[in-house]
Amino acid sequence: MKTPHEALEILFNRFEPGPIEGVEEISVHEASGRITSEPIFARFSSPDQHLAAMDGIAVSAEDTYGATERRPMRLKSGSEAVWINTGQVMPDKKNAVIMAEKLNIIDEDTIEISSSAFPWQNVRKVGEDFVVTELLFPRNHIIRSFDLGTLIVGGAFKLKVRKRPKVVIIPTGSELVRFSKLSEPLNLKEGHVLESNSFVLSTLARECGAESVVEDIVPDTSEGIREAFLKAADCSPDVIISIAGSSAGQKDYTAQTIEEIGELMVHGVTIMPGKPTIIGSIKDVPFFGIPGYPVSAYISFNEFVRPFLYRLQGMDEPKKQMVNVVASRDIPSKLGIEECIRVNLGRVGEKTVAIPLPRGAGSVTTLSGAEGIIRIPSVSEGMAGGEETQAELLVNSRDIDNTILIIGSHDMTLDILSDEIKKNTDGIRIASGNVGSLGGLIALKKGAAHIAGSHLLDTRTGEYNTSYIAKYLKGLPVHVFNLVEREQGLIIQKGNPKGIRGIEDLTRDDIAFVNRQPGSGTRVLFDYKLHEMDIDPSRINGYENEEYTHMNVAVAVLNGTADVGMGIMAAAKALNCDFIPVVKEQYDLVIPSSFVDDPRIQALIDITRSKGFRERVKELGGYDPAKSGDLWKII
Amino acid sequence: MKTPHEALEILFNRFEPGPIEGVEEISVHEASGRITSEPIFARFSSPDQHLAAMDGIAVSAEDTYGATERRPMRLKSGSEAVWINTGQVMPDKKNAVIMAEKLNIIDEDTIEISSSAFPWQNVRKVGEDFVVTELLFPRNHIIRSFDLGTLIVGGAFKLKVRKRPKVVIIPTGSELVRFSKLSEPLNLKEGHVLESNSFVLSTLARECGAESVVEDIVPDTSEGIREAFLKAADCSPDVIISIAGSSAGQKDYTAQTIEEIGELMVHGVTIMPGKPTIIGSIKDVPFFGIPGYPVSAYISFNEFVRPFLYRLQGMDEPKKQMVNVVASRDIPSKLGIEECIRVNLGRVGEKTVAIPLPRGAGSVTTLSGAEGIIRIPSVSEGMAGGEETQAELLVNSRDIDNTILIIGSHDMTLDILSDEIKKNTDGIRIASGNVGSLGGLIALKKGAAHIAGSHLLDTRTGEYNTSYIAKYLKGLPVHVFNLVEREQGLIIQKGNPKGIRGIEDLTRDDIAFVNRQPGSGTRVLFDYKLHEMDIDPSRINGYENEEYTHMNVAVAVLNGTADVGMGIMAAAKALNCDFIPVVKEQYDLVIPSSFVDDPRIQALIDITRSKGFRERVKELGGYDPAKSGDLWKII
């Protein structure tokens, strides 16, 4: 295992990447961003003829000698004085321009001047900018948009530039299938998984200025992989990338193959995600073995392939946009490994808060749902909540200013709220963290969120949230708004094959239950119901099996992992499960009073009161938005 | 006249730009950088089937209960234990994966385990990332490369996105001609000027994410311009840009036309270059009148059109890369106008030095030759030499670290040196400032350059540079290297129509001379020769006409502005003029001794000694590189 720095050093020392040799001739139209492969010399002077540098009249300076304020002089329009515009070519025999503002126009044929012109006054003379044969751009110049002007004026209508680096991408894995092979109605065959990494990596390569070719998916066989790698190398691309097959498993042929047919330089890097990265060469072509997990693939590409591709174009990679953040909570990390933690970002008060997302490198939404990435160095065991660090921005920085952080219990209406606020405001967005109702209140207390989403039942009073707020948010004045009321109940399989009638049946031996995690409102509610009905939890099969969202409970029921779980009706409806209502509960938004006047928060509350939001909420099923947006308590 | 800030405010208040309404359906391939026009919901769960999260064997957890270190258990390979790779779909009835590292393989059919698995261990369960119907992206989300993974896995193979902003560009000007209309051999007709701005602006627009259409060039007639503007507006683009015709001259129809057929909101902005910018609307389409000078066009576009185009895509414009610099000399500026000064940048010692380039907005090389732009605010009368400010970077920051600043007399071999050093080193570049030999020595003294290029003849001793260095660089130890020896002489018209024999003929009445500026080595040499020959300068016609480079002197002779000028033979040869040798002079590189060991400087000296450099120098004519790179004095 190498550190990322060591791996890059090995890579750069071995290949010494610089502007690539291949040359192509292109039109100046397409030249922006390309690199000259030879010096470019001017074929025209600029200007090529004497040009007016002012709007006015072109004159021969000699004709104007003697004109003064006291003894103005008259010139014949059209012959002695020729009207001319900035940038136009000077007429024959004229060598000066008198500005329009200084003229006294007597009539159509006569113009009066009150001072004499000197030769070449207000004239851009031939070659003032550059002259024929002059060097316009040296070799290896990166052409910028505005350089096109110099190229055109200098007569370089076609020019020789270095070819773009060519990247060949080879996805491997017997289980993979291209989405283009699917037809409607969409249905993946058993055992098939959609291939998506090659699209992401080829887009990233193009965004680095390279050309990319994606090869057919190669199944996991030693011969197939060897053949695909050799075939790719035979086309002499500048970089070969293989995806997946890069960990140490039974079917990992990548490292082995590279060792056999090429040179294995790096096998494993101390960065996560991205650890199983391979760097090597086949027939002297640089080779990158990129891990198959989508987040690992992204990190590994950016860490190793990206700087390499820029160097192949004579450039350093553009700097990433960074922002100072504080961690919303402790983030432990392994010693000896640099960890890239995806985070949600939002501005709470003066701070930019970074909320770590789940780390699983297989979860593509931990990247597409992130606003930033923070790095915990390999020498650190993690960072403490409240500690400062830097995050790489994955969104516009304006998006963070406009992000409302809602932490707490997950509810499907938050997705609708998020969409409606995007639709109806200028750039306000919601980032929500799913830590259960109690976790949300604690986040508010720490100043790590704008809003907590909570449905905690006080089992003594039957009232929602109030007593919990009093206990956990002592000293923090809050406004409590209703978001929705919703049906909680039992999610069961379609047609109720086990004949479940209610909570009382959950103790049956033939029934497997799936539970929610402690601290979630649903768990509190379920435990309350068990207590009310005097049922001992230990008698329930699967009470210790915990899921973190309503939808995951419904999925467990749908695929038969469990027969029944507690959750909201909307989740059951979304997955076509049946539902037995148990109770109508209250889901609230808890907002520190100091934030309530913030226009972003006001916009959010307005949305919860809107017809659009309410109608979409009703369509989900099991929701009652009658009180949505009602302020029902200030604590 | 509005300030840039006022102009932007007027623009944004009038149009309130936000993501544009037009929608198109595209394939996920092409989605990076586009903006969703509707929320995108998942059509698949992710994972869609249970997947292995480790390489190893898939088992049914129940089959493994009871296995311990002391009582290992054997499983039948292929039935009880199925080999599986990370990311592959779990076989039917299997619900856990045991890592390969924990297995003891007895034979082909038998695998031994020494601990039991629990259900769903090392398995990514259905919906762990997201479930069917879940919101993947809200409306108005800017899709990033890695979002393609989420889209594909979620089944969004096609998606609806907002159309790109459409920009119509209308170049105006009767003198303009497209380069595509020229044929070889290249020759511009009298009165024609190459149109280049539309290529630059359409490239800039595309780099902002817009689509651009360039219309035919419109001649300067009131009717033609009105018609072209109305036709453009009828296609309902998102932005119309006209180029040139935006100052206040006789043929300036743009502002007048906009006033007649639309709304004129801004006419003139207090920024230079870019002052004659127009902002308005035609049939509610935002209109920008961009000045015709290439640098003005670039600044005006970046200042007003660029932020507008980004807003039409729901984004703020990306931040420019800035760098702290010190001005190499006083830079005066007009009160009331914000000035954008193009500069060369180089690192001298600890400082990044900014050398202002000529300000002429018509000179396209003041932009394409620049490494940065500094802004002098409208409330300032300029900045002092040595004062700190910020520069917008136009090149890679690595390019500045590797820039050698050569200030002083201009010589054509510096262009060859610049090209050869680009060709033979990894990214070292030369920026040269042309201020005459004496100016170069003064720049060295101020710490504003690495090298001074000098050919100052001591008219008492006949030796070059030494006495000037002793006088102007007192206390600064320097190494003096020879760059070239070169023929100085009289540049005359082809065939010598005036029959000039030498300097003694310059006093003739029928001969017009063109001179170089005081402080240039050529001027010193010329004055020395006059003194030697006892010729009174006032007897020379044109002695007071000054040019700043050899090539400009040659151009003046070529186009008949003068009959003769003093300069180097290579300039005469380049423009096919004749040449009368007067003297062989010495052109030196003066380098502070503290810089001499710098590897960049060493590389430069090596180049001056190389065969490649010397041969190219000889080809110019009039140069003798025999002593190039010789260290001939340490002072």
Interface residues (C-beta under 8 A of the other chain):
Chain A: G18 V28 H29 S32 P39 R43 F44 S45 S46 P47 D48 Q49 H50 L51 A53 M54 D55 G56 W83 N85 T86 G87 Q88 V89 A100 P119 W120 R124 K125 V126 G127 E128 D129 F130 V131 V132 T133 E134 L135 L136 F137 P138 R139 N140 H141 I142 R144 S145 F146 D147 L148 G149 T150 I152 V153 G155 F157 G173 S174 E175 F179 S180 L182 L186 L188 E190 G191 H192 V193 L194 E195 S196 N197 F199 V200 T203 L204 E207 D220 A244 S247 A248 G249 Q250 K251 D252 G292 Y293 P294 Y298 G314 M315 D316 K319 Q321 G360 G362 S363 V364 T365 L367 S368 L394 V395 N396 S397 R398 D415 I416 S418 D419 K422 K423 D426 G427 R429 M551 N552 A554 V555 A556 N559 T561 A574 L575
Chain B: G18 V28 H29 S32 P39 R43 F44 S45 S46 P47 D48 Q49 H50 L51 A53 M54 D55 G56 W83 N85 T86 G87 Q88 V89 A100 W120 R124 K125 V126 G127 E128 D129 F130 V131 V132 T133 E134 L135 L136 F137 P138 R139 N140 H141 I142 R144 S145 F146 D147 L148 G149 T150 I152 V153 G155 F157 G173 S174 E175 F179 S180 L182 L186 L188 E190 G191 H192 V193 L194 E195 S196 N197 F199 V200 T203 L204 E207 D220 A244 S247 A248 G249 Q250 K251 D252 G292 Y293 P294 Y298 G314 M315 D316 K319 Q321 G360 G362 S363 V364 T365 L367 S368 L394 V395 N396 S397 R398 D415 I416 S418 D419 K422 K423 D426 G427 R429 N545 M551 N552 A554 V555 A556 N559 T561 A574 L575
